[in-house]
């Protein structure tokens, strides 16, 4: 079966291999205004004016592998393939080419800032003239699949080599750092000790508490109890206090001395 270059329409070699990465039957194409902001495109600027809608096309993302043969120093031929990817807009009824965008860099397709269903695509005709068209998908799922197909194309074209190498280098450096931390010797050297502060009720007593308890021990040791009262055999001594029994002082004290208020009318009258 004969195959043709999707961008130029020229016939490809018989050993060329083509693969369709994505297809959508209804994609709206817009004539978009020039970009006025460095931030990016806005889909609302296209859809507000109905006259900017050009056509509804079929969109295909086609990957083409062209076997590259060439003389090598040893006389052999190279079997490396040249891979290219094109985004093709075609008439849905006749499949006639409307526009094609060679996908040579991620910048060839830019998502809009205000919608995930719209993209700005840089198309190019066979003579090399370039233009930027807007495309819009009716279904959000189709726009997502379109983005996935472009990611696959980036891998096949080697567009992620730089970023992948940088990420791999950073990951390798992080792994070495982690390995060095794991190998760090945390064992105790000779003469080293560890101090553990348990805190709470298991902690050391505060100096103030120790001093207070010591004072209480001293007072208790100096306190002497009075002798017991006389036994039944010495009943006559009940009429008087035993010689060694120290009775509390009974000196007269007023109610005010005891902390009471003897009012004008006499509180205890």
Phi, psi and omega in degrees: 000132181285143177234152185233152177294122183295337183270324185250342183081002180283151181287139182262160175301157183295330181272007176288145181240131178241144180220130179272115181276333183199147176213138176222130187281330184230102177234128181276135182247136185233147169270105189266150179288162178300148181288124182253354181231143178284350181288323181145188183270153177240121181293333180298331178290340180270316188279342180292329181255109181299335182290346179279347177284117185270306187196171172244120188237168169268135181247134175227141171252113188244129175257129182238128177249118180251116178300130181253119179245142181192155182289137177251162180306329181270006178089357179276173180249145179284137178254015178284138181265148172264120184250135175220155181232137179230142172259118189244130173254124186230159174292127185294337182268312186260351182064019178287140183293128176260311178198155179224145179235106174296125182270085182260347178200157178302335181290350179292338178229119181241124175290150179282162183280335188252359180204142178273358181261356184240146181219153171256124186242133178267106182265162182211134178269171182301335180278352178101358179287142186240153177205162178245122179246153175260140176233149180220135178263143179285328181250137179294327179296325178292321177296323178294315179296326176298317178295322178296319179297323178291326176295320176296322179294322178299320179294317181293327181272355179075025180286345182260010183299311182298309181295322180295319179296318179296319179294321179295320179296318179295320179295321179295318179296320179294322179295319178296319180296317180294320179296321179295322179293323180291328181277357181296132183280110180254011180286156181284133176277168181296128180092351180275145179229164178241130178256124181247123178259104183286329179069182177061220184285346179270358183282174178290150177290146177290149179305324182295319179293319179298319180294322182293315180296323179296319178297321180295321179297321180295317182295322181292325181289333181267358182274129181245131178279149176290156178294155181294159178295160181297146180286179182296334182290346182239062186292332183292340181283350178293337181288344181219164183283142175302156184299321185265005183270117182268105178282150177294156182295135180247024178299146186293131176229139180281167178297327179293324177296328180275000177099005180262160180252108177276097187292184183296322182269000180082104185288331182255019180290000000 
